[in-house]
Amino acid sequence: MTMPPAERTLSKNSTIYNYRLLRRIHHKPLHHYAYWLLTVLAWICALLLLDPLPFGLVLFGIPILHMIFLRLLLQTKEGYTPRSWHWSFRMPWFGYAPAGYISLSKVGRMHNQLLGVGLLILACLYPWIELYTLLFAAFLHIWLLLPRFTILLLLRKHKATGLLKINERDSSCYAQ
């Protein structure tokens, strides 16, 4: 059964989005396995050097601090509550990540600020935190951000006009 042509027209309130793919970066499983192997080795070393309580606090605290900082940054700088962000448990966007299309320049700017502010906070805590705990926190902070910066570096050519879309198997850059 086909619809009459009059019923197939778009309403006046319809919005049409047209995106053109600029670049797609596939998330390769081999890279993930190597990255997780390095991570597990670092966690074993940290467990041998740290007490379980500081280890657990850093392990769960750094991603939560990333989320809090990114939410605050979006609310104060962009003026909206980030409903299109969610928790991702897949590399390379492990942690709090955008779920929909977002400006590539905005993501780069936010992650640069996150890296700097996170390292500054850790530097300010130096007198009160044991050295190994501080080094583990710095490692975890950089570990969470390094794969994201790698993708942003690969997409830097399209930074001015690109929109980032993170999928299960790839990160794509689109132009509108």
Secondary structure, DSSP 8 states (H G I E B T S, - for coil): ----GGGGS--TT------EEEEEEE--HHHHHHHHHHHHHHHHHHHHHS-HHHHHHHHHHHHHHHHHHHHHHIIIII-S--TTEEEE-STTS-EEEE-S-EEHHHHHHHHHHHHHHHHHHHHHTTTTS-HHHHHHHHHHHHHHHHHHHHHHHHTGGGTTT-EEEE-SSEEEEEE-
